Amino acid sequence: MKLTVKCALAAAIALSGAGLAATSASAAVVCNAQNECWHVRGPQPEYKPEWNIVVHPDNWRWNHDEHYRWREHRGRGYWRDGVWVRF
């Protein structure tokens, strides 16, 4: 009986650690020069310097005196002047 409890406890700990690792996978807030921001989950795409994209940690928030717009879109790409550009 003790062995069963220990195995169950070990499995629960292992699964919770795996779940934590999966949910803490890379996520970021990305903003462009027009102050349009969106979330990126998973591997970070490589944004070209000429796109003027800034990548922030997922918990990033702008200051009260800054003005940004949240935009969301599925897939790989970036926002430019209110239009989603796929790559």
ChimeraX attribute file (.defattr): number of C-alpha atoms within 10 A of each C-alpha:
attribute: neighborCount
match mode: 1-to-1
recipient: residues
	/A:1	5
	/A:2	7
	/A:3	8
	/A:4	9
	/A:5	10
	/A:6	11
	/A:7	11
	/A:8	12
	/A:9	12
	/A:10	12
	/A:11	12
	/A:12	12
	/A:13	12
	/A:14	12
	/A:15	12
	/A:16	12
	/A:17	12
	/A:18	12
	/A:19	11
	/A:20	11
	/A:21	11
	/A:22	11
	/A:23	12
	/A:24	11
	/A:25	11
	/A:26	14
	/A:27	18
	/A:28	19
	/A:29	18
	/A:30	22
	/A:31	23
	/A:32	18
	/A:33	13
	/A:34	15
	/A:35	18
	/A:36	20
	/A:37	22
	/A:38	18
	/A:39	18
	/A:40	22
	/A:41	16
	/A:42	12
	/A:43	10
	/A:44	13
	/A:45	12
	/A:46	8
	/A:47	14
	/A:48	8
	/A:49	8
	/A:50	6
	/A:51	12
	/A:52	12
	/A:53	21
	/A:54	14
	/A:55	18
	/A:56	15
	/A:57	12
	/A:58	14
	/A:59	8
	/A:60	11
	/A:61	11
	/A:62	8
	/A:63	8
	/A:64	6
	/A:65	6
	/A:66	8
	/A:67	10
	/A:68	15
	/A:69	12
	/A:70	12
	/A:71	15
	/A:72	14
	/A:73	12
	/A:74	10
	/A:75	11
	/A:76	12
	/A:77	15
	/A:78	25
	/A:79	23
	/A:80	17
	/A:81	11
	/A:82	11
	/A:83	9
	/A:84	16
	/A:85	11
	/A:86	10
	/A:87	9
